[in-house]
Amino acid sequence: MKARKPATGRGGRSTPTESKESLGNANPVLLSGGNPQIAKADGDAPVQAYIAAMPGWKRDVGLRLDALMVSTVPDVKKAVKWNSPFYGIEGQGWFLSFHCFTKYVKVTFFRGTSLRPVPPGESKQREVRYVDIHEDDPLDAAQLATWIEQASRLPGWGAA
């Protein structure tokens, strides 16, 4: 008997055994590190679905980050891309994203080297900087809001 090839998506990449997750699915697949698999989509609904699917303490971090984003940049545009929430300004591009890892939530500032003070996490990409939030870390909302406000005024990445 011949072995079956695994199912593949576009470009020959393997796909999860579960079907693509819809926004209405109450139990999205958790990928490596507990990152929720949420279908690519624009708007608040997919971001809220992502946050609702974040495991344990990470959900609280996601809720706080999203609330901080909306209170700091009321006209923020939201989307889920590559299984991560993205935040941007219409016509300027995306300025921030976050992603779940096993032991932390990584906040990405796409033009982070232009922020003051510069966020602490370095990247292989010249302008990108990170902030890693671990379970027992206090969330410095004032500093995050300052970075968010600064980042929202810079040209972003891609088209928001």
Steps between C-alpha positions, in 0.01 A plus 500: 500500500634841403544763775280806456662838473394748768244759397666817383388857465622752246872484436522140619490587868330250726171607652354414840270199509218724619321718248568874478364662813206730457434800717205324656688189611517491880805269503768625260813293451792605719822498303854475634543685829123526546453758224138493374438416135251758380411551134651808336244782508463874551312666786440472872315164491800284398722680753246434775479133389881477523503656849216274619700197384825606672575243772498579874673815624588601143132583436513767771813647339324502161193672645714764668708562186190533283332738747819706523516515121142624466530756780831635367414496127118520469504472118725191499439244226515133601556173316628147553784403266734203533312392816577826682299818566627804309428865580543788260381827359303510174731620223813486722545126555535267799699620801458217754422131532513239775541123508479224762806294582525224761620721787421853384305731271723684252395854408658614172553864409573507126683835523623444854845653454326836446325486839636671813609332710570215257316180603746246646467196270728500197413347164683375194297759311663842525200708614299241697507490881318272744360496851456152650235475772536198731234371739632672813620819330322819601348662192637853474188648343634856505816405308306281256251784437790738430651257249160431342430871459845562348474196271156605373649825368776329298470352152394142554576166339289383206153631428257536790 
